[in-house]
Amino acid sequence: MRVILIGSGKLAYFLSKQFASKGYHLTVIDSDNEEAIAFSRNLKAIVIHGEGSNPNILAQAGAYQADVVLALTINDEDNLIACQIAQKEYGVPRTVALVNDPENRPIFEKLGISVAFSATEIIANLIEQQTSSDEIKNLLPVAEGKINVTEIALSESASIAGKTIDDLQLPTGTLIASILRQGDVIVPGGDTILQTNDRLILIAQPEYYGQLLRLLGAE
């Protein structure tokens, strides 16, 4: 895989080390000249000093052959421009952008960036899910945040214990994928009866996630 990473600092450095360890063909674009020199000495990557939003620099980095461009600077506008140039001028099939201001993420998505992620939102969601209930574990966003996978435990006071899955009338866009019960894994059907101390593995689209938790008494 041919990867172009635009950015500087520890995030760029440690991601570059990871990509290099996987055998990726990596090019790093760093706007800090001294850091670019240090990166070139310590990373198994081609390192270019320049602005990733500059079309000439992207061409020099091999954007025509790149499989993915990651824009990870502290400037949202630069990240957006770099990804758009990579897509429109050089035909890069996949672009990933860091969004420093969470309010900008919808704009990135609307303008066609493959993946726009906000570290602020990710950390806030993790904190919220880990502190909201001791019975909710392992919230995991997958498919670029379009699906959540969650594990919840049914306490002795759970009102849904003794009911079948059909009885629950789960919201659209949600599913009880499996049940962990006394060391066994059960793939449930509609007539499966829920029991106290069951651990339910839930799959839900984000817009229905809160509704599902309320139905199960876990929120």
CORDANOR-V388237 format. One record per helix or strand of 3 or more residues. SS is the DSSP state (H for helix, E for strand). FROM is the first residue (numbers start at 0). TO is the last residue. If there is no record, write none. Layout:
{{SS/FROM/TO} {SS/FROM/TO}}
This chain:
{{E/1/5} {H/8/20} {E/24/29} {H/32/41} {E/45/48} {H/54/59} {H/62/64} {E/67/70} {H/75/87} {E/93/97} {H/101/109} {E/114/116} {H/118/131} {E/135/141} {E/146/152} {H/164/167} {E/173/180} {E/183/185} {E/198/203} {H/205/215}}
